[in-house]
C-alpha cells in the first residue's frame, strides 16, 4: 500500500524519509533529563547534529540512514511534525499504524 517513499519536511527545505526516522522529541521537555542532554552533547561532539535554520529549535529528530545517525534540530514543534506525518498517511489512504508496520 505504501510502497512509495514518504518524506517529512523538517524546516528550511530539509526533508527526511519516514523510514529513516527513529524518534521525534520535544526539545524543551526532553532536555530536562540528564540522559537527553548527554545524548545531544555526545551527538554534537561526534558531529552528528544538524541545525535547521536560524530560529530557536523546538524539536530534535533522530534518523539513521545507511548505518549513519543524524540528529536534526528543527524549529518545528513535535505536534506539527506528527500532524504532517498523519496527513501524508491519510492522503495515501491509510492509517499511521499501517505505515509503521511497513517500516
C-alpha positions in Angstrom: 0.0 0.0 0.0 2.7 2.5 0.9 5.5 1.3 -1.4 6.3 4.9 -2.3 8.8 6.6 -0.1 7.2 9.2 2.2 9.1 12.2 3.3 8.8 14.6 6.3 9.6 18.3 5.9 11.7 19.4 9.0 12.0 23.0 8.0 14.2 25.2 5.7 13.9 22.8 2.8 15.2 19.9 4.8 13.3 16.6 4.3 13.9 13.0 5.5 12.3 9.7 4.6 9.9 8.4 7.2 11.8 5.1 7.1 14.9 6.9 8.4 13.2 8.4 11.5 13.9 6.8 14.8 12.5 9.4 17.1 10.8 12.8 17.2 11.4 14.5 20.5 10.3 17.8 22.1 13.5 19.7 22.9 12.2 21.6 25.9 10.6 18.6 27.6 13.4 16.1 27.0 16.4 18.3 27.8 15.2 18.5 31.4 16.7 15.0 31.8 20.4 14.3 32.1 20.2 11.4 29.7 18.8 13.6 26.9 21.4 16.3 27.5 24.2 13.8 27.5 22.8 12.2 24.3 22.7 15.5 22.5 26.2 16.5 23.7 27.6 13.2 22.6 26.0 13.6 19.1 27.3 17.2 18.9 30.8 16.1 19.9 30.7 13.4 17.1 29.4 16.0 14.5 26.1 14.1 14.1 23.9 17.2 14.8 22.5 19.3 12.0 20.7 22.6 13.0 17.9 23.5 10.6 17.5 27.2 10.0 18.4 30.0 12.4 15.2 30.0 14.6 15.2 28.5 18.1 14.9 24.7 17.8 11.7 23.2 19.2 12.3 19.6 18.5 15.0 17.1 17.6 14.6 14.3 15.1 16.9 11.2 15.3 17.4 9.5 12.0 19.5 6.6 10.7 20.4 6.2 7.1 22.9 3.6 5.8 24.0 3.0 9.4 24.8 6.7 10.0 22.9 8.5 12.7 21.9 12.2 12.4 20.1 14.4 14.8 18.3 17.3 13.3 17.4 20.3 15.5 14.2 21.7 14.0 12.3 24.9 14.6 9.1 23.0 14.1 7.2 21.5 17.1 6.7 17.8 17.6 3.0 18.2 17.3 3.3 19.9 13.9 5.7 17.2 12.7 3.4 14.4 13.8 0.4 16.1 12.2 2.4 16.3 8.9 3.1 12.5 9.1 -0.6 11.8 9.8 -1.7 14.0 6.8 0.7 12.2 4.5 -0.6 8.9 5.6 -4.2 9.9 5.2 -3.5 11.2 1.7 -2.1 7.9 0.8 -5.3 6.3 2.0 -4.2 4.6 5.2 -3.6 4.9 8.9 -0.4 5.6 10.7 -0.3 2.1 12.1 -0.3 0.8 8.5 2.7 2.8 7.7 4.6 1.8 10.9 4.0 -1.9 10.0 5.7 -1.4 6.7 8.7 0.5 8.1 
